[in-house]
Amino acid sequence: MTNVRVPVDRYLWPPTTMCDKRRFILLLCILCFGSLINAQEMIQLMNGQVIPAKILGQSSLEVRYQTLRKGKMKVREIPTEEVFSVTDSLGRERIWYFYDTAFGNDLSIDQMRWFIKGEQDARAGYKPFWPMVGGFVVGAGVTIGLNLEVNSLFLPPLYSGVMALPRVHVTKGSITDPIMEGDEYYATGYAKVGKTKRVVRTLIATAAGVVAGLAVRQLIINPNLEGY
């Protein structure tokens, strides 16, 4: 059997046909996109959010970075006071947060790490299920029971405002590292984000209950009342 050598370079370069040119452009885009991903750095914000981006510049005032938004590369700036740290593509971290009570930075760097981790776990895993159920029931029940119309609009902010008071209970399974359980700084960060989520979601749930209550009252109950 005779081995046939294929001149590979004949088919890869230079691209002659339209099909070859399209394949070459596609390959070039894939290589560039892969290089961009590998070169991306991470911005750790004080609120627990992480931004994957290419850092363009850092100063005591702001961090400039480039990120992909809606298929286009956009340049953004963020105040340094909102940034905890920046990690480059080699895993080297530059910490911008510093302990100084004069600036309101009352936690040490390690304590702030735990605080931020609590924020992240709450954002990803905290689920205020029962408060939301309660909001829907209150919204629908009170609207139907008292035959509220315009006044029913006060129910969502009232209920969600009350939900800002109770303690936040950690959702089972939302702690990513068991070592963090019981740490006061982790719990504080978790509670901060957890309360915000609970207030917003109970506001939405109560509003949905009010809408359901109005529909039941106007479409089912009131038409069947004597003399309506």
C-alpha positions in Angstrom: 0.0 0.0 0.0 1.4 3.3 -1.0 1.4 6.2 1.5 0.1 9.4 -0.1 1.5 12.6 1.4 -1.0 15.5 1.4 0.5 18.9 1.2 -1.3 20.4 4.1 -0.1 24.0 3.5 -1.8 23.9 0.1 -5.2 23.7 1.8 -4.6 25.9 4.8 -2.6 28.8 3.4 -3.2 31.0 1.6 -7.0 30.6 1.6 -8.2 30.8 -2.0 -11.9 29.9 -2.1 -14.6 31.8 -0.3 -15.2 28.7 1.9 -11.5 28.6 2.9 -11.6 32.3 3.8 -14.6 31.8 6.0 -13.0 28.9 7.8 -9.8 30.9 8.3 -11.7 33.9 9.7 -13.7 31.5 12.0 -10.5 29.9 13.3 -8.9 33.3 13.9 -12.0 34.4 15.9 -11.9 31.3 18.0 -8.2 31.7 18.8 -8.7 35.4 19.7 -11.7 34.7 21.8 -9.8 31.9 23.6 -6.9 34.2 24.3 -9.3 36.8 25.7 -10.9 34.4 28.1 -7.5 33.2 29.3 -6.3 36.7 29.8 -9.4 37.8 31.8 -8.9 39.0 35.3 -11.4 39.1 38.2 -12.7 42.1 40.1 -14.0 41.2 43.6 -16.5 43.9 44.7 -17.3 44.8 48.2 -20.9 43.7 47.7 -19.8 40.1 46.9 -20.2 40.3 43.2 -17.4 39.2 40.9 -16.7 40.8 37.5 -14.6 38.8 35.0 -12.8 41.4 32.9 -9.5 42.6 31.4 -8.0 45.3 33.7 -6.9 48.4 31.8 -5.7 50.5 34.7 -5.9 50.8 38.5 -5.5 53.8 40.8 -6.6 55.0 44.2 -9.7 56.6 42.6 -11.0 54.0 40.1 -10.4 50.7 38.3 -10.8 50.7 34.6 -11.6 47.4 32.9 -12.9 45.9 29.6 -15.7 43.4 29.6 -17.9 41.7 27.0 -21.5 43.1 27.0 -24.1 42.0 24.4 -21.4 40.7 22.1 -19.3 43.9 22.2 -16.3 44.9 24.3 -17.1 47.7 26.6 -14.8 49.9 28.8 -16.1 50.5 32.3 -14.9 52.3 35.4 -15.7 51.5 39.0 -14.7 53.5 42.1 -11.9 51.8 44.0 -13.8 52.2 47.2 -16.3 49.6 45.8 -13.5 47.1 45.0 -12.1 44.6 47.5 -9.4 43.1 45.3 -8.3 42.5 41.7 -6.9 39.1 40.7 -4.8 38.8 37.5 -4.7 35.9 35.0 -1.8 34.4 37.0 -3.8 34.3 40.2 -2.0 37.2 41.9 -4.3 39.3 44.0 -4.0 43.0 44.6 -6.1 44.1 47.6 -7.6 47.5 47.5 -9.6 47.3 50.7 -7.9 48.5 53.8 -8.7 48.7 57.5 -9.4 52.2 58.6 -12.3 53.2 60.9 -12.0 56.8 59.8 -13.3 55.6 56.4 -15.9 53.2 57.9 -13.7 50.2 57.2 -14.2 48.6 60.6 -13.2 45.0 59.6 -9.8 43.6 59.0 -8.9 42.2 55.5 -9.6 38.6 56.7 -12.8 39.5 58.4 -14.0 41.3 55.3 -13.2 38.2 53.2 -15.6 36.2 55.4 -18.2 39.0 55.2 -18.0 39.0 51.4 -18.3 35.2 51.3 -21.5 35.5 53.4 -22.8 38.0 50.8 -22.0 35.6 48.0 -23.6 32.6 49.6 -26.7 34.6 50.4 -27.0 35.9 46.9 -26.6 32.5 45.4 -28.5 30.3 47.9 -30.7 32.2 50.2 -34.4 31.5 49.5 -37.1 33.3 51.6 -39.8 30.8 50.6 -42.1 31.0 53.6 -42.0 34.8 53.8 -43.0 34.9 50.2 -45.8 32.5 50.7 -46.9 34.6 53.7 -46.8 37.8 51.5 -49.0 36.2 48.9 -51.5 35.0 51.4 -51.6 38.3 53.2 -52.0 40.2 49.9 -54.8 38.0 48.6 -56.5 37.3 51.9 -56.7 40.9 53.1 -57.8 42.2 49.7 -60.6 39.7 49.5 -61.6 39.9 53.1 -61.8 43.6 53.4 -62.9 44.2 49.8 -59.9 46.6 49.3 -59.4 48.3 46.0 -57.0 51.4 46.0 -56.0 50.8 49.6 -54.7 47.3 48.7 -51.7 49.1 47.2 -50.4 49.8 50.7 -50.1 46.1 51.5 -46.9 45.2 49.6 -44.7 47.9 51.1 -46.2 47.4 54.6 -45.6 43.6 54.5 -42.1 43.8 53.0 -41.2 46.5 55.5 -42.1 44.2 58.3 -40.0 41.5 56.7 -36.9 43.7 57.1 -37.1 43.2 60.9 -36.8 39.5 61.6 -33.5 37.7 61.7 -32.3 36.0 58.5 -32.1 32.2 58.8 -29.5 30.6 56.6 -31.0 28.4 53.9 -30.0 24.8 54.3 -27.3 23.9 51.8 -26.4 27.4 50.9 -23.1 27.5 52.9 -20.4 26.6 50.5 -17.8 26.0 53.2 -18.8 24.4 56.5 -16.0 26.1 58.3 -17.8 29.4 57.8 -20.9 28.3 59.8 -21.1 30.2 63.0 -18.6 32.9 62.1 -20.1 36.3 63.0 -18.6 38.2 60.1 -19.8 35.6 57.6 -23.3 35.7 59.2 -23.4 39.5 59.1 -22.6 39.5 55.3 -25.2 36.7 54.8 -27.8 38.7 56.7 -27.1 41.9 54.8 -27.8 40.4 51.4 -30.5 38.0 52.8 -32.6 40.8 54.1 -32.5 42.7 50.9 -33.6 39.6 49.0 -36.3 38.9 51.4 -37.7 42.5 51.3 -37.7 42.6 47.5 -39.2 39.2 47.0 -41.9 39.6 49.6 -42.8 42.9 48.0 -43.3 41.1 44.7 -45.1 38.2 46.3 -47.5 40.4 48.2 -48.2 42.5 45.0 -49.0 39.2 43.2 -51.3 38.3 46.1 -53.1 41.7 45.8 -53.6 41.2 42.1 -55.0 37.7 42.7 -57.3 39.0 45.4 -58.6 41.8 43.3 -59.3 39.4 40.5 -61.2 37.0 42.7 -63.1 39.8 44.4 -64.1 41.6 41.2 -64.7 38.6 38.9 -66.1 35.9 41.3 -67.3 37.3 44.6 -68.8 40.7 43.8 -70.9 39.6 40.8 -72.6 36.9 43.0 -73.4 39.2 45.9 -77.1 40.1 46.2 -77.8 43.6 44.9 -74.4 44.1 43.4 
